[in-house]
Amino acid sequence: MNQILEFLQSINDGKIHQLKNKDAFAVFDGNNDEVMMIMKLHQQGLVDINEAFVNGSPTITGYYITDKGQQYIKDHTSKKLGNKIKKIF
């Protein structure tokens, strides 16, 4: 399974999620892999983010999956299941 699909499946519960690394609150410096993944998915429209300023620095206060992200999961999991079924027969 690819990293994007695994990440989207892990947050596909309808809740707003927080960054795992709380020390990385000044997030837009490019040094945090979790933030870079979230920003990449946000640019593609697969997740949406809540932004704020903390101590004058831009910060992601939460993120959640979008409808497009849920469709991405459906598209990519059904293809894999279909390919597995084809290989069996």
Jmol script that loads the backbone (N, CA, C; Angstrom):
load data "model"
ATOM      1  N   MET A   1       0.849  -1.177   0.000  1.00  0.00           N
ATOM      2  CA  MET A   1       0.000   0.000   0.000  1.00  0.00           C
ATOM      3  C   MET A   1       0.895   1.241   0.000  1.00  0.00           C
ATOM      4  N   ASN A   2       0.492   2.251  -0.725  1.00  0.00           N
ATOM      5  CA  ASN A   2       1.344   3.440  -0.756  1.00  0.00           C
ATOM      6  C   ASN A   2       1.115   4.325   0.468  1.00  0.00           C
ATOM      7  N   GLN A   3       2.075   5.191   0.684  1.00  0.00           N
ATOM      8  CA  GLN A   3       2.082   6.026   1.890  1.00  0.00           C
ATOM      9  C   GLN A   3       0.875   6.966   1.947  1.00  0.00           C
ATOM     10  N   ILE A   4       0.496   7.526   0.812  1.00  0.00           N
ATOM     11  CA  ILE A   4      -0.647   8.447   0.781  1.00  0.00           C
ATOM     12  C   ILE A   4      -1.931   7.712   1.151  1.00  0.00           C
ATOM     13  N   LEU A   5      -2.141   6.551   0.558  1.00  0.00           N
ATOM     14  CA  LEU A   5      -3.351   5.780   0.837  1.00  0.00           C
ATOM     15  C   LEU A   5      -3.410   5.367   2.308  1.00  0.00           C
ATOM     16  N   GLU A   6      -2.300   4.910   2.854  1.00  0.00           N
ATOM     17  CA  GLU A   6      -2.261   4.529   4.272  1.00  0.00           C
ATOM     18  C   GLU A   6      -2.588   5.715   5.173  1.00  0.00           C
ATOM     19  N   PHE A   7      -2.017   6.877   4.853  1.00  0.00           N
ATOM     20  CA  PHE A   7      -2.262   8.065   5.666  1.00  0.00           C
ATOM     21  C   PHE A   7      -3.729   8.472   5.602  1.00  0.00           C
ATOM     22  N   LEU A   8      -4.295   8.507   4.397  1.00  0.00           N
ATOM     23  CA  LEU A   8      -5.698   8.898   4.253  1.00  0.00           C
ATOM     24  C   LEU A   8      -6.625   7.922   4.975  1.00  0.00           C
ATOM     25  N   GLN A   9      -6.332   6.627   4.898  1.00  0.00           N
ATOM     26  CA  GLN A   9      -7.159   5.652   5.599  1.00  0.00           C
ATOM     27  C   GLN A   9      -7.072   5.844   7.112  1.00  0.00           C
ATOM     28  N   SER A  10      -5.911   6.273   7.592  1.00  0.00           N
ATOM     29  CA  SER A  10      -5.740   6.447   9.037  1.00  0.00           C
ATOM     30  C   SER A  10      -6.528   7.641   9.583  1.00  0.00           C
ATOM     31  N   ILE A  11      -6.862   8.608   8.721  1.00  0.00           N
ATOM     32  CA  ILE A  11      -7.611   9.782   9.188  1.00  0.00           C
ATOM     33  C   ILE A  11      -9.046   9.805   8.669  1.00  0.00           C
ATOM     34  N   ASN A  12      -9.494   8.715   8.073  1.00  0.00           N
ATOM     35  CA  ASN A  12     -10.829   8.658   7.469  1.00  0.00           C
ATOM     36  C   ASN A  12     -11.884   8.284   8.511  1.00  0.00           C
ATOM     37  N   ASP A  13     -12.032   9.134   9.532  1.00  0.00           N
ATOM     38  CA  ASP A  13     -13.002   8.857  10.589  1.00  0.00           C
ATOM     39  C   ASP A  13     -13.918  10.047  10.869  1.00  0.00           C
ATOM     40  N   GLY A  14     -13.828  11.084  10.040  1.00  0.00           N
ATOM     41  CA  GLY A  14     -14.703  12.237  10.210  1.00  0.00           C
ATOM     42  C   GLY A  14     -14.299  13.188  11.320  1.00  0.00           C
ATOM     43  N   LYS A  15     -13.123  13.004  11.888  1.00  0.00           N
ATOM     44  CA  LYS A  15     -12.664  13.853  12.985  1.00  0.00           C
ATOM     45  C   LYS A  15     -11.544  14.774  12.518  1.00  0.00           C
ATOM     46  N   ILE A  16     -11.325  15.833  13.276  1.00  0.00           N
ATOM     47  CA  ILE A  16     -10.187  16.718  13.032  1.00  0.00           C
ATOM     48  C   ILE A  16      -9.004  16.157  13.806  1.00  0.00           C
ATOM     49  N   HIS A  17      -7.883  16.009  13.133  1.00  0.00           N
ATOM     50  CA  HIS A  17      -6.693  15.416  13.731  1.00  0.00           C
ATOM     51  C   HIS A  17      -5.650  16.489  14.021  1.00  0.00           C
ATOM     52  N   GLN A  18      -4.838  16.224  15.024  1.00  0.00           N
ATOM     53  CA  GLN A  18      -3.758  17.127  15.416  1.00  0.00           C
ATOM     54  C   GLN A  18      -2.435  16.570  14.909  1.00  0.00           C
ATOM     55  N   LEU A  19      -1.442  17.440  14.802  1.00  0.00           N
ATOM     56  CA  LEU A  19      -0.103  16.983  14.448  1.00  0.00           C
ATOM     57  C   LEU A  19       0.419  16.058  15.541  1.00  0.00           C
ATOM     58  N   LYS A  20       1.098  14.998  15.131  1.00  0.00           N
ATOM     59  CA  LYS A  20       1.666  14.075  16.115  1.00  0.00           C
ATOM     60  C   LYS A  20       2.853  14.699  16.830  1.00  0.00           C
ATOM     61  N   ASN A  21       3.644  15.486  16.094  1.00  0.00           N
ATOM     62  CA  ASN A  21       4.824  16.128  16.665  1.00  0.00           C
ATOM     63  C   ASN A  21       4.444  17.527  17.130  1.00  0.00           C
ATOM     64  N   LYS A  22       4.074  17.655  18.379  1.00  0.00           N
ATOM     65  CA  LYS A  22       3.626  18.944  18.919  1.00  0.00           C
ATOM     66  C   LYS A  22       4.756  19.973  18.973  1.00  0.00           C
ATOM     67  N   ASP A  23       6.014  19.523  18.963  1.00  0.00           N
ATOM     68  CA  ASP A  23       7.146  20.452  18.988  1.00  0.00           C
ATOM     69  C   ASP A  23       7.306  21.188  17.664  1.00  0.00           C
ATOM     70  N   ALA A  24       6.648  20.705  16.630  1.00  0.00           N
ATOM     71  CA  ALA A  24       6.819  21.284  15.300  1.00  0.00           C
ATOM     72  C   ALA A  24       5.711  22.272  14.989  1.00  0.00           C
ATOM     73  N   PHE A  25       5.383  23.135  15.939  1.00  0.00           N
ATOM     74  CA  PHE A  25       4.258  24.044  15.711  1.00  0.00           C
ATOM     75  C   PHE A  25       4.565  25.146  14.715  1.00  0.00           C
ATOM     76  N   ALA A  26       5.812  25.576  14.584  1.00  0.00           N
ATOM     77  CA  ALA A  26       6.155  26.486  13.498  1.00  0.00           C
ATOM     78  C   ALA A  26       6.422  25.599  12.297  1.00  0.00           C
ATOM     79  N   VAL A  27       5.360  25.248  11.590  1.00  0.00           N
ATOM     80  CA  VAL A  27       5.394  24.095  10.699  1.00  0.00           C
ATOM     81  C   VAL A  27       5.836  24.362   9.270  1.00  0.00           C
ATOM     82  N   PHE A  28       5.809  25.558   8.832  1.00  0.00           N
ATOM     83  CA  PHE A  28       6.002  25.794   7.408  1.00  0.00           C
ATOM     84  C   PHE A  28       7.458  26.024   7.023  1.00  0.00           C
ATOM     85  N   ASP A  29       8.398  25.420   7.753  1.00  0.00           N
ATOM     86  CA  ASP A  29       9.805  25.587   7.420  1.00  0.00           C
ATOM     87  C   ASP A  29      10.353  24.445   6.577  1.00  0.00           C
ATOM     88  N   GLY A  30       9.553  23.398   6.316  1.00  0.00           N
ATOM     89  CA  GLY A  30       9.963  22.304   5.450  1.00  0.00           C
ATOM     90  C   GLY A  30      10.806  21.242   6.115  1.00  0.00           C
ATOM     91  N   ASN A  31      10.950  21.282   7.424  1.00  0.00           N
ATOM     92  CA  ASN A  31      11.800  20.313   8.114  1.00  0.00           C
ATOM     93  C   ASN A  31      11.016  19.205   8.802  1.00  0.00           C
ATOM     94  N   ASN A  32       9.735  19.111   8.582  1.00  0.00           N
ATOM     95  CA  ASN A  32       8.906  18.129   9.269  1.00  0.00           C
ATOM     96  C   ASN A  32       8.190  17.266   8.230  1.00  0.00           C
ATOM     97  N   ASP A  33       8.476  15.964   8.213  1.00  0.00           N
ATOM     98  CA  ASP A  33       7.900  15.062   7.212  1.00  0.00           C
ATOM     99  C   ASP A  33       6.379  14.980   7.304  1.00  0.00           C
ATOM    100  N   GLU A  34       5.851  14.952   8.525  1.00  0.00           N
ATOM    101  CA  GLU A  34       4.403  14.882   8.711  1.00  0.00           C
ATOM    102  C   GLU A  34       3.730  16.108   8.096  1.00  0.00           C
ATOM    103  N   VAL A  35       4.285  17.274   8.359  1.00  0.00           N
ATOM    104  CA  VAL A  35       3.712  18.512   7.834  1.00  0.00           C
ATOM    105  C   VAL A  35       3.841  18.567   6.316  1.00  0.00           C
ATOM    106  N   MET A  36       4.972  18.118   5.794  1.00  0.00           N
ATOM    107  CA  MET A  36       5.161  18.137   4.347  1.00  0.00           C
ATOM    108  C   MET A  36       4.139  17.226   3.662  1.00  0.00           C
ATOM    109  N   MET A  37       3.846  16.067   4.251  1.00  0.00           N
ATOM    110  CA  MET A  37       2.836  15.163   3.698  1.00  0.00           C
ATOM    111  C   MET A  37       1.463  15.833   3.732  1.00  0.00           C
ATOM    112  N   ILE A  38       1.109  16.446   4.845  1.00  0.00           N
ATOM    113  CA  ILE A  38      -0.190  17.110   4.970  1.00  0.00           C
ATOM    114  C   ILE A  38      -0.306  18.251   3.964  1.00  0.00           C
ATOM    115  N   MET A  39       0.744  19.041   3.810  1.00  0.00           N
ATOM    116  CA  MET A  39       0.709  20.158   2.858  1.00  0.00           C
ATOM    117  C   MET A  39       0.585  19.651   1.418  1.00  0.00           C
ATOM    118  N   LYS A  40       1.289  18.564   1.098  1.00  0.00           N
ATOM    119  CA  LYS A  40       1.202  17.973  -0.243  1.00  0.00           C
ATOM    120  C   LYS A  40      -0.232  17.511  -0.525  1.00  0.00           C
ATOM    121  N   LEU A  41      -0.842  16.837   0.449  1.00  0.00           N
ATOM    122  CA  LEU A  41      -2.214  16.362   0.283  1.00  0.00           C
ATOM    123  C   LEU A  41      -3.209  17.521   0.254  1.00  0.00           C
ATOM    124  N   HIS A  42      -2.917  18.578   1.001  1.00  0.00           N
ATOM    125  CA  HIS A  42      -3.772  19.772   0.996  1.00  0.00           C
ATOM    126  C   HIS A  42      -3.748  20.434  -0.381  1.00  0.00           C
ATOM    127  N   GLN A  43      -2.582  20.515  -0.993  1.00  0.00           N
ATOM    128  CA  GLN A  43      -2.470  21.112  -2.324  1.00  0.00           C
ATOM    129  C   GLN A  43      -3.227  20.292  -3.363  1.00  0.00           C
ATOM    130  N   GLN A  44      -3.313  18.987  -3.160  1.00  0.00           N
ATOM    131  CA  GLN A  44      -4.047  18.116  -4.078  1.00  0.00           C
ATOM    132  C   GLN A  44      -5.544  18.080  -3.770  1.00  0.00           C
ATOM    133  N   GLY A  45      -5.943  18.694  -2.651  1.00  0.00           N
ATOM    134  CA  GLY A  45      -7.349  18.727  -2.270  1.00  0.00           C
ATOM    135  C   GLY A  45      -7.821  17.485  -1.537  1.00  0.00           C
ATOM    136  N   LEU A  46      -6.897  16.632  -1.088  1.00  0.00           N
ATOM    137  CA  LEU A  46      -7.272  15.394  -0.413  1.00  0.00           C
ATOM    138  C   LEU A  46      -7.504  15.583   1.079  1.00  0.00           C
ATOM    139  N   VAL A  47      -6.867  16.582   1.676  1.00  0.00           N
ATOM    140  CA  VAL A  47      -7.120  16.947   3.074  1.00  0.00           C
ATOM    141  C   VAL A  47      -7.288  18.455   3.151  1.00  0.00           C
ATOM    142  N   ASP A  48      -7.959  18.903   4.184  1.00  0.00           N
ATOM    143  CA  ASP A  48      -8.093  20.333   4.444  1.00  0.00           C
ATOM    144  C   ASP A  48      -7.446  20.603   5.791  1.00  0.00           C
ATOM    145  N   ILE A  49      -6.947  21.819   5.963  1.00  0.00           N
ATOM    146  CA  ILE A  49      -6.237  22.152   7.195  1.00  0.00           C
ATOM    147  C   ILE A  49      -6.856  23.373   7.851  1.00  0.00           C
ATOM    148  N   ASN A  50      -6.719  23.435   9.152  1.00  0.00           N
ATOM    149  CA  ASN A  50      -7.061  24.628   9.921  1.00  0.00           C
ATOM    150  C   ASN A  50      -5.748  25.324  10.240  1.00  0.00           C
ATOM    151  N   GLU A  51      -5.646  26.583   9.857  1.00  0.00           N
ATOM    152  CA  GLU A  51      -4.414  27.338  10.076  1.00  0.00           C
ATOM    153  C   GLU A  51      -4.648  28.434  11.104  1.00  0.00           C
ATOM    154  N   ALA A  52      -3.589  28.768  11.821  1.00  0.00           N
ATOM    155  CA  ALA A  52      -3.638  29.862  12.791  1.00  0.00           C
ATOM    156  C   ALA A  52      -2.224  30.405  12.965  1.00  0.00           C
ATOM    157  N   PHE A  53      -2.123  31.511  13.671  1.00  0.00           N
ATOM    158  CA  PHE A  53      -0.820  32.063  14.025  1.00  0.00           C
ATOM    159  C   PHE A  53      -0.601  31.841  15.516  1.00  0.00           C
ATOM    160  N   VAL A  54       0.504  31.201  15.859  1.00  0.00           N
ATOM    161  CA  VAL A  54       0.885  30.980  17.250  1.00  0.00           C
ATOM    162  C   VAL A  54       2.239  31.643  17.448  1.00  0.00           C
ATOM    163  N   ASN A  55       2.285  32.602  18.354  1.00  0.00           N
ATOM    164  CA  ASN A  55       3.513  33.376  18.593  1.00  0.00           C
ATOM    165  C   ASN A  55       4.044  34.005  17.307  1.00  0.00           C
ATOM    166  N   GLY A  56       3.136  34.417  16.433  1.00  0.00           N
ATOM    167  CA  GLY A  56       3.514  35.091  15.204  1.00  0.00           C
ATOM    168  C   GLY A  56       3.931  34.179  14.071  1.00  0.00           C
ATOM    169  N   SER A  57       3.866  32.870  14.258  1.00  0.00           N
ATOM    170  CA  SER A  57       4.245  31.915  13.214  1.00  0.00           C
ATOM    171  C   SER A  57       3.010  31.169  12.721  1.00  0.00           C
ATOM    172  N   PRO A  58       2.922  30.925  11.397  1.00  0.00           N
ATOM    173  CA  PRO A  58       1.788  30.151  10.883  1.00  0.00           C
ATOM    174  C   PRO A  58       1.860  28.718  11.393  1.00  0.00           C
ATOM    175  N   THR A  59       0.704  28.174  11.715  1.00  0.00           N
ATOM    176  CA  THR A  59       0.638  26.859  12.336  1.00  0.00           C
ATOM    177  C   THR A  59      -0.567  26.088  11.814  1.00  0.00           C
ATOM    178  N   ILE A  60      -0.419  24.779  11.688  1.00  0.00           N
ATOM    179  CA  ILE A  60      -1.557  23.910  11.397  1.00  0.00           C
ATOM    180  C   ILE A  60      -2.129  23.473  12.736  1.00  0.00           C
ATOM    181  N   THR A  61      -3.359  23.874  13.007  1.00  0.00           N
ATOM    182  CA  THR A  61      -3.975  23.502  14.284  1.00  0.00           C
ATOM    183  C   THR A  61      -4.781  22.214  14.171  1.00  0.00           C
ATOM    184  N   GLY A  62      -5.051  21.778  12.951  1.00  0.00           N
ATOM    185  CA  GLY A  62      -5.779  20.535  12.742  1.00  0.00           C
ATOM    186  C   GLY A  62      -5.906  20.245  11.259  1.00  0.00           C
ATOM    187  N   TYR A  63      -6.195  19.003  10.926  1.00  0.00           N
ATOM    188  CA  TYR A  63      -6.399  18.619   9.531  1.00  0.00           C
ATOM    189  C   TYR A  63      -7.421  17.494   9.472  1.00  0.00           C
ATOM    190  N   TYR A  64      -8.088  17.385   8.321  1.00  0.00           N
ATOM    191  CA  TYR A  64      -9.111  16.359   8.150  1.00  0.00           C
ATOM    192  C   TYR A  64      -9.243  16.012   6.680  1.00  0.00           C
ATOM    193  N   ILE A  65      -9.775  14.832   6.414  1.00  0.00           N
ATOM    194  CA  ILE A  65      -9.911  14.339   5.049  1.00  0.00           C
ATOM    195  C   ILE A  65     -11.098  15.028   4.367  1.00  0.00           C
ATOM    196  N   THR A  66     -10.979  15.273   3.070  1.00  0.00           N
ATOM    197  CA  THR A  66     -12.052  15.883   2.287  1.00  0.00           C
ATOM    198  C   THR A  66     -12.820  14.794   1.534  1.00  0.00           C
ATOM    199  N   ASP A  67     -13.887  15.195   0.860  1.00  0.00           N
ATOM    200  CA  ASP A  67     -14.637  14.251   0.030  1.00  0.00           C
ATOM    201  C   ASP A  67     -13.745  13.682  -1.068  1.00  0.00           C
ATOM    202  N   LYS A  68     -12.887  14.523  -1.625  1.00  0.00           N
ATOM    203  CA  LYS A  68     -11.957  14.071  -2.663  1.00  0.00           C
ATOM    204  C   LYS A  68     -10.988  13.028  -2.093  1.00  0.00           C
ATOM    205  N   GLY A  69     -10.570  13.210  -0.859  1.00  0.00           N
ATOM    206  CA  GLY A  69      -9.702  12.236  -0.201  1.00  0.00           C
ATOM    207  C   GLY A  69     -10.407  10.904   0.017  1.00  0.00           C
ATOM    208  N   GLN A  70     -11.679  10.961   0.393  1.00  0.00           N
ATOM    209  CA  GLN A  70     -12.450   9.731   0.570  1.00  0.00           C
ATOM    210  C   GLN A  70     -12.631   9.014  -0.763  1.00  0.00           C
ATOM    211  N   GLN A  71     -12.820   9.783  -1.831  1.00  0.00           N
ATOM    212  CA  GLN A  71     -12.945   9.183  -3.158  1.00  0.00           C
ATOM    213  C   GLN A  71     -11.627   8.548  -3.585  1.00  0.00           C
ATOM    214  N   TYR A  72     -10.505   9.184  -3.240  1.00  0.00           N
ATOM    215  CA  TYR A  72      -9.173   8.636  -3.528  1.00  0.00           C
ATOM    216  C   TYR A  72      -9.034   7.256  -2.878  1.00  0.00           C
ATOM    217  N   ILE A  73      -9.480   7.129  -1.633  1.00  0.00           N
ATOM    218  CA  ILE A  73      -9.411   5.841  -0.936  1.00  0.00           C
ATOM    219  C   ILE A  73     -10.254   4.798  -1.666  1.00  0.00           C
ATOM    220  N   LYS A  74     -11.489   5.167  -2.027  1.00  0.00           N
ATOM    221  CA  LYS A  74     -12.377   4.228  -2.718  1.00  0.00           C
ATOM    222  C   LYS A  74     -11.784   3.785  -4.046  1.00  0.00           C
ATOM    223  N   ASP A  75     -11.259   4.742  -4.811  1.00  0.00           N
ATOM    224  CA  ASP A  75     -10.697   4.427  -6.122  1.00  0.00           C
ATOM    225  C   ASP A  75      -9.495   3.499  -6.017  1.00  0.00           C
ATOM    226  N   HIS A  76      -8.630   3.752  -5.067  1.00  0.00           N
ATOM    227  CA  HIS A  76      -7.388   2.990  -4.985  1.00  0.00           C
ATOM    228  C   HIS A  76      -7.542   1.657  -4.260  1.00  0.00           C
ATOM    229  N   THR A  77      -8.493   1.523  -3.381  1.00  0.00           N
ATOM    230  CA  THR A  77      -8.682   0.229  -2.719  1.00  0.00           C
ATOM    231  C   THR A  77      -9.505  -0.707  -3.590  1.00  0.00           C
ATOM    232  N   SER A  78     -10.463  -0.193  -4.339  1.00  0.00           N
ATOM    233  CA  SER A  78     -11.265  -1.067  -5.196  1.00  0.00           C
ATOM    234  C   SER A  78     -10.431  -1.607  -6.350  1.00  0.00           C
ATOM    235  N   LYS A  79      -9.480  -0.816  -6.868  1.00  0.00           N
ATOM    236  CA  LYS A  79      -8.603  -1.288  -7.940  1.00  0.00           C
ATOM    237  C   LYS A  79      -7.714  -2.415  -7.440  1.00  0.00           C
ATOM    238  N   LYS A  80      -7.172  -2.269  -6.243  1.00  0.00           N
ATOM    239  CA  LYS A  80      -6.300  -3.307  -5.699  1.00  0.00           C
ATOM    240  C   LYS A  80      -7.083  -4.592  -5.458  1.00  0.00           C
ATOM    241  N   LEU A  81      -8.296  -4.480  -4.946  1.00  0.00           N
ATOM    242  CA  LEU A  81      -9.124  -5.650  -4.711  1.00  0.00           C
ATOM    243  C   LEU A  81      -9.468  -6.322  -6.037  1.00  0.00           C
ATOM    244  N   GLY A  82      -9.795  -5.519  -7.047  1.00  0.00           N
ATOM    245  CA  GLY A  82     -10.101  -6.062  -8.367  1.00  0.00           C
ATOM    246  C   GLY A  82      -8.913  -6.772  -8.983  1.00  0.00           C
ATOM    247  N   ASN A  83      -7.711  -6.211  -8.817  1.00  0.00           N
ATOM    248  CA  ASN A  83      -6.504  -6.844  -9.348  1.00  0.00           C
ATOM    249  C   ASN A  83      -6.220  -8.162  -8.638  1.00  0.00           C
ATOM    250  N   LYS A  84      -6.447  -8.219  -7.333  1.00  0.00           N
ATOM    251  CA  LYS A  84      -6.228  -9.460  -6.585  1.00  0.00           C
ATOM    252  C   LYS A  84      -7.201 -10.535  -7.050  1.00  0.00           C
ATOM    253  N   ILE A  85      -8.441 -10.155  -7.302  1.00  0.00           N
ATOM    254  CA  ILE A  85      -9.441 -11.121  -7.768  1.00  0.00           C
ATOM    255  C   ILE A  85      -9.056 -11.637  -9.148  1.00  0.00           C
ATOM    256  N   LYS A  86      -8.572 -10.760 -10.034  1.00  0.00           N
ATOM    257  CA  LYS A  86      -8.151 -11.180 -11.371  1.00  0.00           C
ATOM    258  C   LYS A  86      -6.987 -12.158 -11.293  1.00  0.00           C
ATOM    259  N   LYS A  87      -6.053 -11.930 -10.374  1.00  0.00           N
ATOM    260  CA  LYS A  87      -4.898 -12.818 -10.242  1.00  0.00           C
ATOM    261  C   LYS A  87      -5.314 -14.205  -9.760  1.00  0.00           C
ATOM    262  N   ILE A  88      -6.355 -14.271  -8.941  1.00  0.00           N
ATOM    263  CA  ILE A  88      -6.812 -15.564  -8.428  1.00  0.00           C
ATOM    264  C   ILE A  88      -7.403 -16.404  -9.552  1.00  0.00           C
ATOM    265  N   PHE A  89      -8.153 -15.764 -10.455  1.00  0.00           N
ATOM    266  CA  PHE A  89      -8.798 -16.492 -11.544  1.00  0.00           C
ATOM    267  C   PHE A  89      -7.930 -16.405 -12.733  1.00  0.00           C
TER     268      PHE A  89
END
end "model"
wireframe off; spacefill off
backbone 0.3
color backbone group
